[in-house]
Amino acid sequence: MNLLLVQPGHVLLEGFDSGFLGGASGVIGDTVIFHGDLSRHPDFLRIKAFLEAAQKKLLYFDGFPLTDIGSILVFNYQERHDGKSPHYRKHVNIPVFISHEGCPNDCVFCNQRKITAKPEPMTLDEVSGQIETYTSTLDDRTYIELAFSGGSFTGIAAQLQERYLKLAYEYKKAGKLQAIRLSTRPDYISSEILDRLKRYGVDTIELGVQSLDDEVLKASNRGHLTLDVYQAVALIKTYGFQLGIQLMVGLPGDTKERAVLSSKLAALLKPDFVRIYPTLVIKETELLRLCYQGGYHPLSIEEAVDWTKDMYQVFLRNHIPVIRIGLQPTDLIAEGKEVLYGPFHPAFRQLVESAYFLDRLRSKLDGQGSALDKASHIEILCNPKDLSQVIGHKRRNMLELEGEFPQLQVIPDERIRPMTVDLRLPLLPERH
């Protein structure tokens, strides 16, 4: 069986794992074409769930072995457009921590009780007080979103879900909230659950995917597999919710290749946004025990930045916003307090974006070849918003490049697209 996944003008993915995706069998417009007896393929359900989650619509499949009738199975690529985002001056999230409620098991890396510093979920009165405190200081040009986080919301008791959601929905109907979001696990998504969320005005569902590699998921004791992710995403998109995907870097069994492939697969699912977190070793977790036994070695800062940089590029190429890279520093999430080992850095995103720009700069400079006089004055043009990242954390990019190009200068230019760079080079004298 051969397969090529495409969107208009772009090959998104070639190759998956042995026997799953291979070379192209054919492309018609913006479609995916299968040749072969797909219904008898050992990974048929996985393939079907993956494609449905990636919004490929099944146009032809009647149960006959495809090779017997000499036919093809075609999925149409469907782009999801959402033009409903209002033009507010700023966006504010009101956090509501439900702590470890709803999680059916402890993943090896997880101790939500430590991360949230709140062992019990917030009461309805506490939620209401939180909303009132925030909204009393904000004007009507602020887009206010209530965010249930800290656990698997759809895994808590249905009655408790209803109470939380009903309260949030009342504030939304009154115009004090513009949106409601929640976080959950892929295996805690069903039509019944999504009916409830839709009924109470939930806008966004963030899935804690963490990895799209089954071996990594098993080694991390996630309790679900990639098939659960694809099925959950397909349902969420069918219901019209906005979708966020959370990925982790450096889990047990992870490699750079697996992490980047997870990003490519996640990009195919067309989420509205992504978060990427490095794996940290926290007190009182199974991961800490594995560390002490020599069964797990956390990534260094340099490794985590390198892996995350390549994952980040996948989402940039696919125009998918990465709204967070790294955990936000707090009194608890700090090295030496609850985080014992792993690539914790308070400016982790800046490190990743600086590394991304260093790659871009090297590519631009190396691409000039012999036409570039390295001793001449070279101007690097970037969008003003990217200036500090182009220069690099603690000027790291400039320090690394100035040894080879001593006359570098970075100039902000509004005409340069964000997350790109350009060069302005001196004219070389003509050779006679």
C-alpha positions as CSV (number, residue, x, y, z in Angstrom):
1,M,0.0,0.0,0.0
2,N,1.3,3.4,-0.9
3,L,0.2,6.8,0.3
4,L,1.0,10.5,-0.1
5,L,-0.6,13.1,2.2
6,V,-0.8,16.5,0.5
7,Q,-2.3,19.9,0.7
8,P,-2.4,22.4,-2.2
9,G,1.2,22.7,-3.5
10,H,2.9,21.0,-0.5
11,V,3.9,17.5,0.5
12,L,3.3,17.5,4.2
13,L,4.6,14.0,5.0
14,E,6.3,11.2,3.3
15,G,7.0,8.1,5.3
16,F,5.7,7.1,8.7
17,D,6.7,3.7,10.0
18,S,7.3,0.4,8.4
19,G,4.2,-0.8,6.5
20,F,2.2,2.3,7.2
21,L,3.1,5.1,4.8
22,G,5.4,4.6,1.8
23,G,6.0,6.4,-1.4
24,A,3.4,8.2,-3.5
25,S,0.9,6.1,-5.4
26,G,-0.7,9.1,-7.1
27,V,-2.1,12.6,-6.6
28,I,-5.2,14.1,-8.1
29,G,-5.5,17.8,-7.2
30,D,-5.6,18.1,-3.5
31,T,-6.5,14.5,-2.7
32,V,-4.9,11.5,-1.2
33,I,-5.0,8.3,-3.2
34,F,-4.7,4.7,-2.0
35,H,-4.0,1.7,-4.2
36,G,-4.4,-1.8,-2.7
37,D,-6.6,-3.7,-0.4
38,L,-6.8,-1.1,2.4
39,S,-9.6,-2.9,4.3
40,R,-7.3,-5.9,4.9
41,H,-4.3,-3.8,5.9
42,P,-3.2,-4.7,9.5
43,D,-3.2,-1.0,10.4
44,F,-6.5,-0.2,8.7
45,L,-8.3,1.3,11.7
46,R,-5.2,3.3,12.6
47,I,-5.0,4.6,9.0
48,K,-8.7,5.4,8.9
49,A,-8.6,7.3,12.2
50,F,-5.5,9.2,11.2
51,L,-7.0,10.4,8.0
52,E,-10.3,11.3,9.5
53,A,-8.5,13.3,12.1
54,A,-6.5,15.1,9.4
55,Q,-9.9,16.1,7.8
56,K,-9.7,13.8,4.8
57,K,-13.2,13.0,3.7
58,L,-13.9,9.5,2.5
59,L,-15.4,9.7,-1.0
60,Y,-15.3,6.1,-2.0
61,F,-15.2,2.9,0.0
62,D,-17.9,0.2,-0.4
63,G,-16.3,-2.7,1.4
64,F,-14.9,-4.5,-1.6
65,P,-11.1,-5.2,-1.7
66,L,-9.8,-2.3,-3.7
67,T,-7.4,-4.5,-5.7
68,D,-10.3,-6.7,-6.8
69,I,-12.2,-3.9,-8.4
70,G,-9.1,-1.9,-9.6
71,S,-10.4,1.2,-7.8
72,I,-8.9,3.8,-5.5
73,L,-9.8,5.3,-2.2
74,V,-9.8,9.0,-2.2
75,F,-9.8,11.5,0.7
76,N,-10.4,15.2,0.0
77,Y,-8.3,17.7,1.9
78,Q,-10.6,20.1,3.7
79,E,-9.2,23.4,5.0
80,R,-10.8,24.7,8.2
81,H,-11.5,28.4,8.2
82,D,-12.6,30.3,11.3
83,G,-13.2,34.0,10.7
84,K,-15.1,34.6,13.9
85,S,-12.2,35.9,16.0
86,P,-13.2,39.4,17.3
87,H,-10.8,42.3,17.2
88,Y,-10.1,43.0,20.9
89,R,-7.3,45.0,22.3
90,K,-5.9,42.2,24.4
91,H,-6.6,38.6,25.4
92,V,-6.7,37.5,29.1
93,N,-7.1,34.0,30.4
94,I,-8.7,33.3,33.8
95,P,-7.2,30.1,35.1
96,V,-9.4,27.6,36.9
97,F,-7.3,24.7,38.2
98,I,-9.1,21.4,38.7
99,S,-5.8,19.9,39.9
100,H,-5.5,16.1,39.4
101,E,-9.2,15.5,39.1
102,G,-10.2,13.3,36.2
103,C,-6.8,11.8,35.4
104,P,-7.2,7.9,35.4
105,N,-3.6,7.3,36.1
106,D,-0.3,9.0,36.9
107,C,2.0,9.4,33.9
108,V,5.6,8.9,34.7
109,F,6.4,12.6,34.5
110,C,3.3,13.9,36.3
111,N,2.7,15.2,39.7
112,Q,0.0,17.8,39.1
113,R,-0.5,18.3,42.9
114,K,3.0,19.7,43.0
115,I,2.7,21.8,39.8
116,T,-0.5,23.5,40.7
117,A,0.2,23.7,44.5
118,K,-3.5,23.1,45.0
119,P,-4.4,19.5,45.9
120,E,-8.1,20.0,45.8
121,P,-10.1,21.4,42.8
122,M,-11.5,24.9,43.1
123,T,-15.0,25.2,44.5
124,L,-17.8,26.9,42.5
125,D,-17.5,29.9,44.9
126,E,-13.8,30.1,44.3
127,V,-14.3,30.0,40.5
128,S,-16.9,32.7,40.7
129,G,-14.7,34.8,42.9
130,Q,-11.8,34.3,40.4
131,I,-14.0,35.5,37.5
132,E,-15.2,38.5,39.4
133,T,-11.7,39.5,40.5
134,Y,-10.4,39.4,37.0
135,T,-13.4,41.0,35.2
136,S,-13.6,43.9,37.6
137,T,-10.3,45.2,36.4
138,L,-10.8,44.7,32.7
139,D,-12.6,46.8,30.1
140,D,-15.0,45.7,27.3
141,R,-12.2,45.6,24.8
142,T,-10.5,42.7,26.5
143,Y,-11.2,39.2,25.2
144,I,-11.6,37.2,28.4
145,E,-11.4,33.4,28.3
146,L,-12.0,31.0,31.2
147,A,-9.5,28.2,31.1
148,F,-10.1,24.9,33.0
149,S,-6.6,23.3,33.4
150,G,-4.4,21.3,35.6
151,G,-6.1,17.9,34.9
152,S,-8.4,16.1,32.5
153,F,-11.6,18.1,32.7
154,T,-13.7,15.6,30.8
155,G,-12.6,12.8,33.1
156,I,-14.2,14.2,36.3
157,A,-17.6,13.2,37.4
158,A,-20.3,14.3,34.9
159,Q,-22.3,16.1,37.5
160,L,-19.2,18.2,38.6
161,Q,-18.5,19.0,34.9
162,E,-22.1,20.2,34.6
163,R,-21.7,22.5,37.7
164,Y,-18.5,24.0,36.5
165,L,-19.7,24.5,32.9
166,K,-23.1,25.9,33.9
167,L,-21.4,28.6,36.0
168,A,-19.0,29.5,33.2
169,Y,-21.8,29.5,30.7
170,E,-23.8,31.9,32.8
171,Y,-20.9,34.4,32.8
172,K,-20.5,33.9,29.0
173,K,-24.1,34.6,28.3
174,A,-23.9,37.7,30.5
175,G,-21.0,38.9,28.3
176,K,-18.4,38.8,31.1
177,L,-16.6,36.0,29.3
178,Q,-16.0,35.7,25.6
179,A,-14.8,32.1,25.5
180,I,-14.4,28.9,27.6
181,R,-11.5,26.4,27.1
182,L,-10.5,23.2,28.8
183,S,-7.7,20.6,28.8
184,T,-8.2,16.9,28.7
185,R,-6.8,13.5,27.5
186,P,-7.5,12.1,24.1
187,D,-9.1,8.9,25.6
188,Y,-11.6,11.1,27.5
189,I,-13.4,12.4,24.4
190,S,-16.7,10.9,23.2
191,S,-19.9,12.1,21.5
192,E,-21.7,12.2,24.8
193,I,-18.9,14.4,26.3
194,L,-18.8,16.7,23.4
195,D,-22.5,17.1,23.4
196,R,-22.2,18.3,27.0
197,L,-19.4,20.7,26.2
198,K,-21.2,22.2,23.2
199,R,-24.4,22.6,25.2
200,Y,-22.5,24.8,27.7
201,G,-20.7,27.0,25.2
202,V,-17.2,25.5,25.4
203,D,-15.1,27.0,22.5
204,T,-11.7,25.3,22.7
205,I,-10.4,21.8,23.7
206,E,-6.7,21.3,24.4
207,L,-5.6,17.7,24.1
208,G,-2.6,16.5,26.1
209,V,-1.2,14.4,23.2
210,Q,2.4,14.6,24.4
211,S,3.7,12.3,21.6
212,L,2.4,10.6,18.5
213,D,4.7,7.6,18.9
214,D,3.1,4.6,20.6
215,E,6.4,3.4,22.1
216,V,6.9,6.7,23.8
217,L,3.3,6.8,25.0
218,K,3.7,3.3,26.5
219,A,7.1,4.1,28.1
220,S,5.5,7.2,29.7
221,N,2.5,5.3,31.0
222,R,0.1,7.6,29.2
223,G,-2.7,4.9,29.2
224,H,-3.6,5.7,25.6
225,L,-2.2,5.3,22.1
226,T,-2.0,7.3,18.9
227,L,-5.3,5.8,17.6
228,D,-7.1,7.5,20.6
229,V,-5.6,10.8,19.5
230,Y,-6.7,10.5,15.9
231,Q,-10.2,9.5,16.9
232,A,-10.5,12.3,19.5
233,V,-9.3,14.9,17.0
234,A,-11.8,13.7,14.3
235,L,-14.7,14.0,16.8
236,I,-13.6,17.4,18.1
237,K,-13.4,18.8,14.6
238,T,-16.7,17.3,13.6
239,Y,-18.3,19.2,16.5
240,G,-16.6,22.4,15.4
241,F,-14.5,23.1,18.5
242,Q,-11.2,24.9,18.3
243,L,-8.4,22.4,18.9
244,G,-5.2,22.8,20.8
245,I,-2.5,20.1,20.9
246,Q,0.1,19.8,23.7
247,L,3.4,18.0,22.9
248,M,6.3,17.1,25.2
249,V,10.0,16.8,24.3
250,G,12.3,14.1,25.7
251,L,9.9,11.7,27.2
252,P,11.1,8.1,28.0
253,G,11.8,6.4,24.7
254,D,11.8,9.6,22.8
255,T,14.4,10.6,20.2
256,K,14.8,13.7,18.1
257,E,13.5,11.8,15.1
258,R,10.4,10.6,16.9
259,A,9.8,14.1,18.4
260,V,10.0,15.8,15.0
261,L,7.8,13.1,13.4
262,S,5.2,13.7,16.1
263,S,5.2,17.4,15.2
264,K,4.7,16.5,11.5
265,L,1.8,14.2,12.4
266,A,0.3,16.8,14.7
267,A,0.6,19.4,12.0
268,L,-1.4,17.1,9.7
269,L,-4.2,17.2,12.2
270,K,-4.5,21.0,11.6
271,P,-4.8,22.2,15.2
272,D,-5.6,25.8,15.8
273,F,-2.6,26.1,18.1
274,V,0.1,24.1,19.8
275,R,2.1,24.1,23.0
276,I,5.5,22.4,23.4
277,Y,6.9,21.5,26.8
278,P,10.3,20.0,27.7
279,T,10.1,17.0,30.0
280,L,11.2,17.9,33.5
281,V,11.9,15.6,36.4
282,I,9.7,16.6,39.3
283,K,9.7,15.4,42.9
284,E,7.6,12.4,43.8
285,T,7.2,11.0,40.3
286,E,7.9,7.7,38.6
287,L,10.3,9.6,36.3
288,L,12.5,10.5,39.3
289,R,12.6,6.9,40.4
290,L,13.7,5.9,36.8
291,C,16.4,8.6,36.9
292,Y,17.8,7.2,40.2
293,Q,17.8,3.7,38.7
294,G,19.5,4.8,35.5
295,G,16.5,4.0,33.3
296,Y,15.9,7.6,32.2
297,H,18.3,10.4,31.3
298,P,16.8,13.9,31.0
299,L,17.7,16.0,28.0
300,S,20.3,18.8,28.5
301,I,19.2,22.4,27.8
302,E,21.2,22.2,24.5
303,E,19.5,19.0,23.4
304,A,16.0,20.2,24.4
305,V,16.5,23.5,22.5
306,D,17.8,21.6,19.4
307,W,14.9,19.1,19.4
308,T,12.3,21.8,20.1
309,K,13.7,24.1,17.4
310,D,13.1,21.5,14.7
311,M,9.6,20.8,16.0
312,Y,8.9,24.5,16.0
313,Q,9.9,24.8,12.4
314,V,7.4,22.2,11.4
315,F,4.6,24.3,12.8
316,L,5.9,27.5,11.4
317,R,6.0,26.0,7.9
318,N,2.4,24.9,8.3
319,H,1.3,28.3,9.7
320,I,0.2,26.8,13.0
321,P,0.7,29.1,16.0
322,V,2.9,27.7,18.8
323,I,1.4,29.7,21.7
324,R,3.8,28.4,24.4
325,I,7.2,26.8,24.5
326,G,8.4,25.7,27.9
327,L,6.7,25.9,31.3
328,Q,6.1,29.3,32.8
329,P,8.4,30.0,35.7
330,T,6.6,30.1,39.1
331,D,7.7,29.7,42.7
332,L,7.1,26.0,42.4
333,I,8.3,25.3,38.8
334,A,11.9,26.3,39.5
335,E,15.0,24.3,39.3
336,G,16.0,23.0,42.8
337,K,12.6,23.4,44.3
338,E,10.1,21.0,42.7
339,V,12.1,20.5,39.4
340,L,15.1,18.4,40.2
341,Y,16.4,17.5,36.8
342,G,15.8,18.3,33.2
343,P,16.0,21.2,30.7
344,F,14.3,23.9,32.8
345,H,15.1,27.5,31.8
346,P,13.0,30.6,32.5
347,A,13.6,31.9,28.9
348,F,13.3,28.5,27.1
349,R,11.2,30.0,24.3
350,Q,13.8,32.6,23.6
351,L,16.5,30.0,23.5
352,V,14.5,28.0,20.9
353,E,13.7,31.0,18.8
354,S,17.3,32.2,18.9
355,A,18.5,28.8,17.8
356,Y,15.9,28.9,15.0
357,F,17.2,32.2,13.8
358,L,20.8,31.1,14.0
359,D,19.9,28.3,11.5
360,R,18.2,30.8,9.2
361,L,21.1,33.1,9.3
362,R,23.6,30.4,8.6
363,S,21.5,29.2,5.7
364,K,21.3,32.7,4.3
365,L,25.0,33.4,4.6
366,D,26.1,30.0,3.4
367,G,23.8,30.4,0.4
368,Q,25.8,33.4,-0.9
369,G,28.8,31.2,-1.6
370,S,31.8,32.9,-3.2
371,A,29.7,36.0,-3.9
372,L,30.0,37.0,-0.3
373,D,33.0,38.9,1.0
374,K,33.1,37.8,4.6
375,A,35.2,40.8,5.6
376,S,32.6,43.3,4.3
377,H,29.9,45.1,6.1
378,I,26.8,42.7,6.1
379,E,23.4,43.9,7.2
380,I,20.9,41.4,8.6
381,L,17.3,42.6,8.2
382,C,14.6,41.3,10.5
383,N,11.1,42.3,11.7
384,P,11.4,44.5,14.8
385,K,9.5,42.0,16.9
386,D,12.2,39.4,16.2
387,L,15.2,41.7,16.9
388,S,16.2,40.2,20.3
389,Q,15.8,36.6,19.0
390,V,17.9,37.3,15.9
391,I,20.7,38.7,18.0
392,G,20.3,35.7,20.3
393,H,20.0,35.1,24.0
394,K,22.9,37.0,25.6
395,R,24.0,37.9,22.0
396,R,24.8,34.2,21.4
397,N,24.0,34.3,17.7
398,M,26.1,37.4,17.0
399,L,29.0,36.0,19.1
400,E,29.0,32.8,17.1
401,L,28.8,34.5,13.7
402,E,31.1,37.4,14.2
403,G,34.2,35.2,14.3
404,E,33.5,34.4,10.6
405,F,31.7,37.6,9.6
406,P,33.2,40.4,11.7
407,Q,31.2,43.2,10.1
408,L,27.6,42.0,10.9
409,Q,24.9,44.4,11.8
410,V,21.3,43.6,12.6
411,I,18.7,46.2,11.4
412,P,15.0,46.1,12.3
413,D,12.8,46.5,9.2
414,E,9.0,46.5,9.3
415,R,8.9,45.2,5.7
416,I,10.4,41.9,6.7
417,R,7.9,39.2,7.6
418,P,8.0,37.9,11.2
419,M,10.2,34.9,11.8
420,T,12.2,35.5,8.6
421,V,15.5,37.3,7.9
422,D,17.1,38.8,4.9
423,L,20.5,40.1,4.0
424,R,21.8,43.4,2.5
425,L,25.2,42.8,1.0
426,P,27.8,45.2,-0.5
427,L,28.2,45.1,-4.2
428,L,31.4,43.2,-5.2
429,P,33.6,44.8,-7.8
430,E,33.3,43.4,-11.2
431,R,36.0,41.0,-12.3
432,H,37.7,41.7,-15.6
